[in-house]
Amino acid sequence: QVPYIACMGNHETDKTGRDDYNGTLFREKFPYPYVDSSAFYWSFAYGPDVRVFALDQFHDYGANTKQLQWLEQNLAQSTAKWKFVMFHEPGWSCGEWHHDE
């Protein structure tokens, strides 16, 4: 067995389209301790020195949003030596599909 962590993405919309973004199947298959019932962001500790923050990039995380406020507060409170933030899509890419993002 190999453990892995999933982040809600652009293909987990229950096949109903972006307007019905509720992630019912994702929430069922990945029952993480989400902070908000309408979004998919959460964090976890990996030993005493690592804290991972999984963000929902398809839910608003701009200035003055609940998700950004939660992240800023938890980053400040964390005593972990290493802090990682992860999204569904990479922050940069040189691949064929996302080379221009």
N, C-alpha and C positions, 0 to 999 in steps of 0.2 A: 504494500500500500504506500502511496505517496500523498502526503497532505498537500492541499492547495487552497488558495484564497481566491474568491471570485468577487468582481466588482460589477454592479449593475451596468449594463451597456445598452447600446442602441438597437440590439436585436431581441431584447427581453421584454417586449411590449405585448405579449400574449396574442400576437398576430392580429391585433385590432387597430394598429396604427398609432402614431405619435399623440393624437388627441386623447387616447384612452390609456395613457401611460400609468399603469398601476402595478405592473410587475408581480401579479399574483403567483404565477408559476415560479418566478425567481425567488420570491419570499418563501414559497413552500419548499423548494429544493435547497435553498441556502438560508436557513433560519438564524441569521446572525442577530446580535442584539442591537438592532437599528435604533438610532436616537429619535427619529421622527417617523410616525406611521405613514406619512405620505412621501417619504424620501428614503434613500438607501445609503446612508452614511453611518459609519461606526468606527470603533477603534479597538485594538487589542494589544496586550503585552506579550512579548515573546521573551520570556526570561526577565531578569531584573534590569537589563541594559537596553532593551529595544521596545519601542512603542510604534505601532503601525496605524495610520489613519487612512481608512478607505473612504474616499469621497464619491459622491454621486454627481458626476459631471453633467448629467442631463437634468439636474434639478438646480435651480438658481443658487449660485455661490458667489455672487457679486457683493459689492459693498452693502453693509447693513442687512444682510440676509441671515436667517437662523443658522444655516450651515456654516457660513464664514465665521459668525460669532462663536459658534460651538468650537470650530477648529482653533481659532485664536486663543480662546480660553483654555482648551485642553492642551495645546502646545505649551502655553505658559505654565500650566500646572504640572506638566509631566516632569518627572525627575530622571527619566531615561537618558542615558548617554547618547543613544542613537534614536532619531525620530525620522520615520519615513512616511511620506504621503503618497498614496497610490490612487490612480484613476483607471477607468476602463481602457482608455486609449493612452498610448505613450505620450510623454511630453515632447518628444521629437522622434523623427524617423527618417531613414534614408531608403526605405523600401519602396517597392513599385506602387503600392496603393496609397500611401500617405506621404509621399516624398515632398509635396508642396505645402505641408501644414506646419 
